[in-house]
Amino acid sequence: APVFEGQRAGWVTQRARELGLQLDDDGLEILKDQVAEGLYGTASELEKLVAFMPEGHRVRAQDVETVRGKPPGISVFDWSEAVARGDQGRALDIVAKNLETGEAPLRMLGAFLWQMRKIWKTHALMQEGHDAGQAARQAGIPPFRAREFIQQVQRWKEPHLRRAWELFAHADSALKGGKASRPKLILDDLVIQLCQATKADQGNKALAGRTKPHKV
């Protein structure tokens, strides 16, 4: 059914609330105007904003415009998926493309850290015995992302998550300190070390799977 002009703001606000997004007035205005072009396109923009926005941040007009200008496949969700798989080349490519679109390095790091917090929270809830879907919901993951997100979480172990936390702290310090003039090198180094940790963990699992106890 068509959404009439007087109903557009309500539709966008309701859809954003369902996805866990908070919109400021300017962001709402841009998205409201887009409803006239079709609900599917507006829903798609809101879903991209879910992957792009750090937790607790209100969606501003510039956030909507930034997401519109991003090519597909370079969201924070895509980045965390590449890291979880140990796909260093893919993760580095996502960093490069985000920088090329004008994304601020500290904002990128904040978005990556936001995603890692959700992974850690879901991992902890699952370790406590919570249902995976329920844990993902408590971490604020929208239903359309839950299945892929849970698969990401299952690839991480607690020592790996603790190592990731240390690497993020180091990258944050470097971006705010004397190495701030070389943001790509800092973010690339973060990616490389995270992927190396992932591959090491995967290698240990494979070795454990091949090792059989000797008969006594």
C-alpha positions in Angstrom: 0.0 0.0 0.0 1.3 3.5 -0.8 2.4 5.7 2.1 0.9 9.2 1.9 2.9 12.3 2.5 1.5 12.8 6.0 2.4 9.2 6.9 6.0 9.1 5.7 7.7 10.4 8.9 5.8 7.9 11.0 6.6 5.0 8.7 10.4 5.9 8.7 10.4 6.4 12.5 8.6 3.1 13.2 10.9 1.1 10.8 14.0 2.8 12.3 12.8 1.9 15.8 12.3 -1.7 14.8 15.9 -1.8 13.6 17.2 -0.1 16.8 18.1 3.2 15.1 17.6 6.7 16.5 17.1 9.5 14.0 17.7 13.2 14.4 15.4 15.6 12.7 17.6 16.2 9.7 18.3 12.5 9.1 14.5 11.8 9.4 13.8 14.5 6.8 16.1 13.0 4.2 14.7 9.5 4.7 11.1 10.8 4.8 11.6 12.4 1.4 13.1 9.2 0.0 9.9 7.3 0.8 8.3 9.0 -2.1 10.7 7.1 -4.4 9.7 3.8 -2.9 9.5 1.9 0.4 12.0 -0.8 -0.6 14.8 1.7 -1.3 14.2 3.5 2.0 14.1 0.2 3.9 17.4 -0.7 2.3 19.0 2.6 3.4 17.9 2.0 7.0 19.4 -1.5 6.9 22.7 -0.1 5.7 22.6 2.4 8.5 22.2 -0.4 11.0 25.5 -1.8 9.9 27.2 1.6 9.6 26.2 3.4 12.8 28.0 2.9 16.1 25.7 1.9 19.0 24.0 4.8 20.7 24.7 7.3 18.0 21.8 9.2 16.4 21.6 9.1 12.6 22.3 12.6 11.2 21.8 13.9 7.7 25.5 13.4 6.9 25.3 9.8 8.0 22.5 9.1 5.6 24.4 10.8 2.8 27.6 8.9 3.6 25.8 5.5 3.5 24.2 6.4 0.2 27.6 7.0 -1.3 29.1 3.7 -0.1 29.4 0.9 -2.6 27.9 -2.4 -1.4 29.9 -4.9 0.6 32.1 -2.5 2.7 30.0 -2.1 5.9 31.3 -2.8 9.4 29.4 -6.1 9.2 31.2 -7.1 6.0 34.5 -6.1 7.7 33.9 -8.2 10.8 32.8 -11.2 8.7 36.1 -11.0 6.7 38.1 -10.8 10.0 36.2 -13.6 11.5 37.1 -15.8 8.5 40.7 -14.7 8.6 40.3 -13.2 5.1 43.0 -10.6 5.3 42.8 -9.4 1.7 39.0 -8.8 1.9 39.3 -7.0 5.3 42.1 -4.7 4.0 40.1 -3.9 0.8 37.1 -2.9 3.0 39.4 -0.5 5.0 40.8 1.0 1.8 37.4 1.5 0.2 36.0 3.2 3.3 38.9 5.6 3.4 38.4 6.3 -0.3 34.8 7.3 0.3 36.0 9.9 2.8 35.3 8.0 6.0 37.1 9.3 9.0 39.6 6.8 10.4 38.6 7.3 14.1 34.9 6.8 13.1 35.8 3.7 11.2 37.7 2.3 14.3 34.7 3.2 16.5 32.3 1.4 14.2 34.6 -1.7 14.1 34.9 -1.6 17.9 31.1 -1.3 18.2 30.7 -4.4 16.2 33.3 -6.3 18.3 31.4 -5.3 21.5 28.3 -6.9 20.1 30.2 -10.0 19.2 31.7 -10.3 22.6 28.4 -9.6 24.4 26.6 -12.3 22.3 29.5 -14.7 22.8 29.3 -14.2 26.6 25.5 -14.7 26.7 25.8 -17.9 24.6 28.5 -19.2 27.0 26.0 -18.6 29.9 23.6 -20.9 28.1 21.3 -18.3 26.4 19.7 -19.2 23.1 21.8 -17.8 20.2 18.9 -15.9 18.7 18.0 -14.4 22.0 21.6 -13.5 22.7 21.8 -11.7 19.3 18.6 -9.8 20.0 19.9 -8.7 23.4 23.1 -7.4 21.6 20.9 -5.3 19.4 21.2 -7.3 16.2 18.2 -6.8 13.8 16.5 -10.1 12.8 17.6 -9.9 9.2 21.2 -10.0 10.3 20.9 -12.5 13.2 21.8 -15.7 11.4 25.0 -14.4 9.7 26.0 -12.6 12.9 25.7 -15.7 15.1 27.9 -17.5 12.6 30.5 -14.7 13.1 30.3 -15.0 16.9 30.8 -18.8 16.7 34.2 -18.3 15.0 35.5 -16.3 18.0 37.0 -17.7 21.2 37.5 -15.7 24.4 41.4 -15.5 24.1 41.0 -14.2 20.6 38.4 -11.6 21.7 40.8 -10.4 24.5 43.6 -10.1 22.0 41.3 -8.1 19.7 40.5 -5.7 22.6 44.3 -5.1 23.1 44.8 -4.5 19.4 41.9 -2.0 19.3 43.3 -0.1 22.3 46.7 0.1 20.5 45.1 1.3 17.3 43.0 3.9 19.1 46.1 5.3 20.9 48.1 5.4 17.6 45.3 7.2 15.7 45.1 9.9 18.4 48.9 10.1 18.9 52.0 10.6 16.9 51.1 8.2 14.1 47.8 9.9 13.3 49.2 11.1 10.0 49.3 7.5 8.8 45.8 6.2 9.5 45.7 3.6 6.7 48.9 2.0 8.1 47.4 1.9 11.6 44.1 0.3 10.4 45.9 -2.1 8.1 48.1 -3.2 10.9 45.0 -3.8 13.1 43.4 -5.9 10.3 46.5 -8.0 9.7 47.0 -8.8 13.4 43.3 -9.6 13.9 43.4 -11.9 10.9 46.6 -13.6 12.0 45.0 -14.3 15.4 42.0 -15.8 13.6 44.1 -18.0 11.4 46.2 -19.2 14.4 43.0 -20.1 16.2 41.6 -21.9 13.2 45.0 -23.7 12.8 44.9 -24.9 16.4 41.3 -26.3 15.9 42.4 -28.1 12.7 45.4 -29.6 14.5 43.3 -30.7 17.5 40.8 -32.3 15.1 43.6 -34.4 13.4 45.2 -35.4 16.7 43.9 -38.7 18.0 44.8 -40.1 21.4 47.2 -43.1 21.4 45.9 -46.4 22.5 47.2 -47.6 25.8 
